[in-house]
Amino acid sequence: MSQTVPVPGEPIVASETLLEEMGYKEQLNRELNIFGNLALALSDITPTASLLVVGTAVIATAGTGSVWAYLIGGFIALNVALCMGELGSMFPVAGGLYSIVTRVLGRPIGFLALLDYMGQAIFLPASVAFGVGTYIHSLDASLSTKWIAAGMMILVALIALLDVKFNAWMIGFFLLIELVVVVVLALAGFTHSHQSLSTFTHPHVASGSGIGVVATSAIIAALATSLFSVNGYDSAINFSEETEGSAGQIGKAVVIAATLGVIFQVIPFIGVMLGPANLNSFLHSSTPLTDVVRSSFGHTTVTLITYGAILAIFNASLAITLQFSRIVWASGRDRAWPMPISKALDWVHPRFRTPWVATMFVGICGAVLCAQSSLISVVTFTSVLIIILYALIAISAIVSRIRQRSLPRPFKMALWPVSPIIALVGVGLALSQQKSSDLVICAAIFGGGLIYYLVFLMPRSDRYWTHLVVPERRPGSK
């Protein structure tokens, strides 16, 4: 077991201690150090896959105005991360954000947060897997994008069944390759610039066969997708039950991962947007970022970058599947579903001590979705789920400071309540410009979830949704 290192002004509380005080027993292997946790979190954000897959969807919405969407989205994300870091250090549980919301805002709202997370568990891995299909298809047009993506989801799920430390080492190796791709993307634009800064001050977007002026509302609408692009830093909390050391380190990992994720995306994205020789072709392309690399460095470099991108997106899919399998597993442990389902999802492999059933659930659902849907529809709906959960976390950050004053905060955000207020305003603005169809679907999911909670869970509170203890005092509280 590792020893926690004292940090001035920080209550030193081991994650194991908090886990036990919340009513849980150790079931997963606690064998990650903080660097392994950070590698998993940064791979979950996946700068390369986000730029090449999600960034394409942002460009389709806001054109060259996407730079503003990324800059504003990155700023909002950093404030959300500060809220997550503080709350995650208080409640370092595999359930992550839904566990936090439940312990701060109560069980009914917490269950709705779980439904939001479960929706992400189905849609988010698939949205990244589509990227593999897209770029393999660009190498061989005879191959089906959807079926490649579906097959990769199954492959990723099988690998995710193995020991988490092995996966962390493999993910760390692929992360280095991923960052090389990010650097090449940045160099392609900055060293071969064809657009002026007016590209950003007077942005354009694809319109018919030509280009048109970007409306401010389109940039605001793209905020949700840009937040999706830098999303994933919450996974540092989801892996907390497998991470050694103090709970304060979990909060720091969230903020560090978010900061690096924003830097590794915003800077290359600005470079790429300066690189197109033909803006019309760039805005209409299905692979705009690699098109800039082709015009700057030639076909051979694009081929190498494409292979690097495929590895990076594979890496991202693996990290994301690992994360969401922990969330699905935690929902079974918390008895959120009928007992046979909960017990199945709660099963941990005796040798690898990984959540096998939950992992295969994520893989199979993602594979089915890949075979039946399209990239843009998956990305936009998932973006709405993400920003709704961000809003709940920002509210939780405010409510926790008021109602849970006696609980120590191993990691404490500075300048409270500035960060949660900025986060709330930002996600509210982004939510106001989303497609009504996506909002209606989310409302229907939450409405159905509330009925399920009132009819099934609440009358059986002695058996279901039970491991949700918030101790009144903890070591270090005054």
C-alpha positions in Angstrom: 0.0 0.0 0.0 1.4 3.4 -0.9 1.9 6.1 1.7 0.2 9.4 1.4 2.4 12.5 1.2 1.4 15.5 3.3 0.4 18.6 1.5 0.2 21.9 3.4 -3.4 23.0 4.0 -4.8 19.7 2.7 -6.6 17.2 5.0 -4.8 13.9 4.5 -7.4 11.3 4.1 -6.8 8.0 2.3 -9.3 7.1 -0.4 -9.7 3.7 1.2 -10.9 5.3 4.4 -13.5 7.4 2.7 -14.7 4.4 0.7 -15.3 2.4 3.9 -17.0 5.3 5.6 -19.5 5.5 2.7 -20.4 1.9 3.3 -18.4 0.1 0.6 -15.9 -2.8 0.7 -12.8 -3.0 -1.4 -13.6 -5.1 -4.5 -11.4 -3.8 -7.2 -7.6 -3.9 -7.4 -6.1 -0.7 -5.9 -2.9 -0.9 -7.9 -2.8 2.3 -9.9 -0.5 5.2 -8.9 -1.6 8.7 -9.6 0.3 8.8 -12.9 -1.6 5.7 -14.1 -4.9 7.4 -13.1 -3.9 10.5 -15.0 -2.9 8.5 -18.1 -6.3 6.9 -18.1 -8.1 10.2 -17.6 -6.1 12.0 -20.3 -6.7 9.0 -22.7 -10.3 9.3 -21.8 -10.3 12.9 -22.9 -8.3 11.7 -25.9 -7.0 14.9 -27.6 -6.4 13.2 -31.0 -9.6 11.3 -31.2 -11.6 14.3 -30.0 -10.0 16.6 -32.6 -10.4 14.1 -35.5 -13.9 12.8 -34.6 -15.7 15.3 -32.4 -13.9 18.3 -33.8 -15.3 17.4 -37.2 -18.8 17.7 -35.8 -17.9 21.1 -34.2 -16.7 22.3 -37.6 -19.9 21.1 -39.3 -21.9 23.2 -36.8 -19.9 26.4 -36.5 -17.3 26.3 -39.3 -14.3 28.5 -38.5 -16.2 29.9 -35.6 -15.4 26.6 -33.9 -12.3 28.2 -32.5 -14.5 30.4 -30.3 -16.5 27.4 -29.3 -13.3 25.5 -28.3 -11.9 28.5 -26.4 -15.1 29.2 -24.5 -15.8 25.5 -24.0 -12.3 24.9 -22.6 -12.8 27.8 -20.1 -16.1 26.4 -19.0 -14.6 22.9 -18.8 -11.8 24.1 -16.5 -14.3 25.6 -14.1 -16.4 22.4 -14.2 -13.2 20.4 -13.4 -12.6 22.5 -10.3 -16.0 21.6 -9.1 -15.5 17.9 -9.9 -12.1 17.9 -8.3 -13.4 19.2 -4.9 -16.4 16.9 -4.8 -14.5 13.9 -6.2 -11.9 14.2 -3.4 -14.7 14.1 -0.9 -16.4 11.1 -2.5 -13.8 9.0 -4.4 -16.1 6.3 -5.6 -16.3 4.4 -8.9 -19.8 5.8 -9.5 -18.2 9.1 -10.0 -20.5 12.0 -10.8 -23.8 10.2 -10.1 -22.5 9.1 -6.7 -21.5 12.7 -5.9 -24.9 14.2 -7.0 -26.7 11.5 -5.0 -24.8 12.4 -1.8 -25.2 16.1 -2.2 -28.6 16.6 -3.9 -30.4 13.5 -2.7 -31.4 10.1 -4.1 -34.1 11.1 -6.6 -31.9 13.6 -8.4 -29.0 11.2 -8.0 -30.8 8.5 -9.8 -31.5 10.9 -12.7 -27.8 11.6 -12.8 -27.2 7.9 -13.0 -29.5 7.6 -16.0 -27.6 10.5 -17.6 -24.3 8.6 -17.0 -25.8 5.3 -18.3 -26.9 7.1 -21.5 -23.3 8.3 -21.9 -22.1 4.8 -21.3 -24.0 3.6 -24.3 -23.5 6.6 -26.7 -20.1 8.0 -25.8 -17.9 4.9 -26.6 -19.8 4.5 -29.8 -19.2 8.1 -30.9 -15.4 7.6 -30.5 -15.5 4.1 -32.2 -17.1 5.8 -35.2 -13.8 7.6 -35.7 -12.0 4.3 -36.3 -14.5 3.4 -38.9 -14.3 6.8 -40.6 -10.5 6.8 -40.9 -10.2 3.1 -41.9 -12.8 3.8 -44.5 -10.6 6.8 -45.7 -7.8 4.2 -46.4 -10.1 1.7 -48.1 -13.5 2.9 -49.3 -14.8 -0.6 -49.7 -14.9 -1.1 -45.9 -18.1 -0.2 -44.0 -17.6 2.6 -41.4 -20.4 1.3 -39.2 -19.3 -2.3 -39.1 -15.7 -1.5 -38.5 -16.8 0.7 -35.6 -19.1 -2.1 -34.2 -16.3 -4.7 -34.5 -13.9 -2.4 -32.7 -16.3 -1.9 -29.8 -16.3 -5.7 -29.2 -12.5 -5.9 -29.5 -12.1 -3.0 -27.0 -14.5 -4.6 -24.5 -12.6 -7.9 -24.6 -9.3 -6.1 -23.9 -11.0 -4.0 -21.1 -11.8 -7.3 -19.3 -8.1 -7.7 -18.4 -6.2 -6.3 -15.4 -6.5 -2.5 -15.0 -2.8 -2.0 -14.4 -2.0 -3.8 -17.7 -4.6 -1.6 -19.5 -3.1 1.5 -17.9 0.4 0.6 -19.2 -0.9 -0.1 -22.7 -3.0 3.1 -22.7 0.0 5.1 -21.5 2.1 3.8 -24.5 -0.6 4.6 -27.0 -1.1 8.0 -25.4 2.5 9.0 -26.4 1.6 8.1 -30.0 -1.5 10.1 -29.7 0.4 13.2 -28.5 2.7 12.9 -31.5 -0.3 13.1 -33.8 -1.5 16.2 -32.0 1.9 17.9 -32.5 1.9 17.0 -36.2 -1.6 18.5 -36.6 -0.5 21.7 -34.9 2.6 22.0 -37.0 0.7 21.3 -40.2 -1.4 24.5 -39.6 1.1 26.8 -37.9 4.0 26.1 -40.4 1.8 26.3 -43.5 -0.8 29.0 -42.7 -3.1 30.0 -45.6 -5.8 31.8 -43.6 -5.6 35.1 -41.7 -6.9 35.9 -38.2 -10.0 37.3 -40.0 -11.0 33.6 -40.4 -11.8 33.8 -36.7 -13.1 37.3 -36.4 -15.4 36.8 -39.5 -16.1 33.1 -39.3 -17.7 31.1 -42.1 -19.5 27.7 -42.3 -20.4 25.3 -45.1 -23.7 26.3 -46.7 -25.0 24.3 -49.6 -22.1 23.9 -52.1 -20.4 27.1 -50.9 -19.8 28.9 -47.6 -21.9 31.3 -45.5 -21.5 33.5 -42.5 -21.6 31.8 -39.1 -24.4 33.0 -36.8 -23.6 33.6 -33.1 -26.3 31.0 -32.2 -24.3 28.4 -34.2 -21.2 29.1 -32.1 -23.3 28.8 -28.9 -24.8 25.6 -30.2 -21.3 24.2 -30.9 -20.4 24.9 -27.2 -22.0 21.6 -26.2 -20.0 19.6 -28.7 -16.8 21.4 -27.8 -17.5 20.5 -24.1 -17.9 16.9 -25.3 -14.6 17.1 -27.1 -12.7 18.0 -23.9 -14.9 15.8 -21.7 -13.4 12.8 -19.8 -11.5 14.3 -16.9 -14.2 12.9 -14.5 -12.8 9.5 -15.2 -10.1 10.2 -12.6 -12.9 9.9 -10.0 -14.3 6.7 -11.6 -10.9 5.0 -11.3 -10.4 6.3 -7.7 -11.2 2.9 -6.2 -8.3 1.5 -8.1 -5.9 4.3 -7.3 -3.5 4.4 -4.3 -2.8 7.4 -2.2 -4.8 10.3 -0.7 -8.2 11.5 -1.8 -6.7 14.9 -2.5 -4.7 13.5 -5.3 -7.9 12.4 -7.1 -9.1 16.0 -7.1 -5.8 17.2 -8.5 -5.8 14.5 -11.2 -9.2 15.8 -12.4 -8.0 19.3 -12.8 -4.6 18.4 -14.3 -6.3 16.1 -16.8 -8.8 18.8 -17.8 -6.0 21.4 -18.2 -3.8 19.2 -20.4 -6.9 18.0 -22.4 -7.8 21.6 -23.2 -4.2 22.6 -24.1 -3.7 19.6 -26.3 -6.8 20.4 -28.2 -7.2 24.1 -28.4 -3.7 24.9 -29.6 -3.6 22.3 -32.4 -7.2 23.2 -33.4 -6.2 26.9 -33.9 -3.3 25.8 -36.0 -5.4 23.5 -38.2 -8.0 26.3 -38.8 -5.2 28.5 -40.1 -3.9 25.8 -42.5 -6.6 25.3 -45.2 -5.5 26.5 -48.7 -9.1 26.1 -49.8 -11.6 27.1 -47.1 -14.6 25.8 -49.1 -13.2 22.3 -49.5 -12.1 22.3 -45.8 -15.5 23.1 -44.5 -17.2 20.5 -46.7 -14.7 17.7 -46.0 -15.6 14.6 -43.8 -11.9 14.6 -42.7 -11.0 18.3 -42.6 -8.1 18.1 -40.1 -6.1 15.4 -42.0 -6.8 17.3 -45.2 -4.7 20.1 -43.8 -1.9 17.7 -43.0 -2.1 16.4 -46.6 -1.7 19.9 -48.1 1.1 20.7 -45.7 3.2 17.5 -45.6 1.9 15.3 -48.4 0.1 11.9 -48.8 2.7 9.8 -47.0 2.5 11.9 -43.8 -1.3 11.7 -44.0 -1.2 7.9 -44.3 1.1 7.8 -41.2 -1.1 10.2 -39.3 -4.2 8.3 -40.2 -2.7 5.1 -38.8 -1.6 7.1 -35.7 -5.2 8.4 -35.5 -6.6 4.9 -35.7 -4.4 3.8 -32.8 -5.3 7.0 -30.8 -9.0 6.4 -31.3 -8.6 2.8 -30.4 -6.8 3.9 -27.2 -9.6 6.4 -26.5 -12.3 3.7 -27.0 -10.4 1.5 -24.5 -10.1 4.2 -21.9 -13.7 5.2 -22.2 -14.9 1.7 -22.1 -12.9 1.1 -18.9 -14.4 4.2 -17.3 -18.0 3.5 -18.1 -17.8 -0.1 -17.2 -16.9 1.1 -13.7 -20.0 3.3 -13.7 -22.2 0.5 -14.8 -20.6 -1.8 -12.2 -21.2 0.8 -9.5 -24.9 1.1 -10.4 -25.2 -2.7 -9.8 -23.4 -2.4 -6.5 -25.8 0.4 -5.5 -28.7 -1.9 -6.4 -30.2 0.6 -8.9 -31.9 -2.2 -11.0 -34.0 -5.3 -10.2 -31.9 -7.7 -8.1 -30.9 -10.2 -10.9 -29.6 -7.4 -13.1 -27.9 -5.5 -10.2 -26.1 -8.7 -9.1 -25.0 -9.5 -12.6 -23.6 -6.0 -13.2 -21.9 -6.1 -9.7 -20.0 -9.3 -10.5 -16.2 -8.9 -10.4 -13.8 -11.4 -12.0 -12.0 -13.3 -9.1 -8.6 -13.2 -10.8 -8.5 -9.9 -12.6 -10.8 -8.1 -10.1 -12.4 -6.2 -13.0 -16.2 -5.8 -13.7 -16.6 -8.3 -16.5 -20.4 -8.2 -17.0 -20.5 -4.4 -16.8 -17.7 -4.1 -19.3 -19.4 -6.4 -21.9 -22.6 -4.5 -21.4 -20.8 -1.3 -22.5 -19.1 -3.0 -25.4 -22.2 -4.7 -26.8 -24.4 -1.6 -26.5 -21.8 0.4 -28.2 -21.5 -2.1 -31.0 -25.2 -2.2 -31.6 -25.4 1.6 -31.7 -22.5 1.8 -34.1 -24.2 -0.6 -36.5 -27.5 1.4 -36.4 -26.7 5.1 -36.1 -24.5 7.9 -37.5 -21.7 10.0 -36.0 -23.4 13.4 -35.9 -26.6 12.1 -34.3 -24.6 10.2 -31.6 -22.3 13.2 -30.9 -25.1 15.8 -30.6 -27.2 13.7 -28.2 -24.3 12.7 -26.1 -23.3 16.4 -25.8 -26.7 17.2 -24.3 -26.3 14.4 -21.7 -22.8 15.7 -20.8 -23.8 19.3 -20.2 -26.9 18.3 -18.1 -24.6 16.4 -15.8 -22.1 19.3 -15.7 -25.0 21.5 -14.5 -25.8 19.1 -11.7 -22.2 19.0 -10.6 -22.0 22.8 -10.5 -25.2 22.9 -8.4 -23.7 20.2 -6.2 -20.6 22.2 -5.7 -22.6 25.1 -4.3 -25.0 23.1 -2.2 -22.2 21.0 -0.7 -20.4 24.1 0.6 -23.7 25.1 2.3 -25.0 21.8 3.6 -21.9 19.8 4.2 -19.6 22.3 5.9 -18.4 19.7 8.5 -16.9 17.4 5.8 -13.2 18.0 5.0 -12.3 18.7 1.4 -9.0 17.0 0.6 -8.9 19.1 -2.6 -10.5 22.6 -2.4 -11.2 24.9 -5.3 -10.0 28.4 -5.1 -12.2 31.5 -5.5 -15.4 29.7 -4.6 -18.2 30.2 -5.8 -16.8 31.7 -9.0 -16.1 28.3 -10.7 -19.6 26.8 -10.2 -21.3 30.0 -11.3 -19.3 30.2 -14.5 -19.9 26.5 -15.1 -23.7 27.0 -14.6 -23.9 30.0 -16.9 -21.8 28.3 -19.5 -23.7 25.0 -19.7 -27.1 26.9 -19.4 -26.1 29.0 -22.5 -25.0 25.9 -24.4 -28.1 24.0 -23.5 -30.4 26.8 -24.7 -29.2 26.2 -28.3 -29.5 22.5 -28.6 -31.8 20.6 -30.9 -35.3 20.3 -29.5 -35.4 16.7 -30.5 -32.4 15.9 -28.3 -33.9 17.9 -25.4 -37.2 16.1 -25.7 -35.5 12.7 -25.7 -33.6 13.7 -22.5 -36.8 14.9 -20.9 -38.5 11.6 -21.7 -35.6 9.6 -20.3 -35.6 11.6 -17.0 -39.4 11.5 -16.8 -39.4 7.7 -17.2 -36.5 7.5 -14.7 -38.4 9.5 -12.1 -41.4 7.2 -12.5 -39.2 4.1 -12.1 -37.6 5.7 -8.9 -41.0 6.5 -7.4 -42.7 3.2 -8.3 -39.8 0.7 -7.9 -36.9 2.1 -5.9 -38.4 4.3 -3.3 -40.9 1.7 -1.9 -38.0 -0.8 -1.7 -35.4 1.5 -0.1 -34.4 -1.2 2.3 -33.0 -3.3 -0.5 -32.4 -0.9 -3.4 -30.3 2.2 -3.9 -28.9 1.5 -0.4 -25.1 2.0 -0.3 -25.4 5.8 -0.3 -24.1 6.8 3.1 -22.8 10.4 3.9 -21.0 10.3 7.3 -21.6 13.3 9.4 -18.0 13.7 10.4 -14.7 12.5 9.0 -11.1 12.5 10.1 -9.8 16.0 10.0 -13.2 17.7 10.4 -13.5 20.3 13.1 
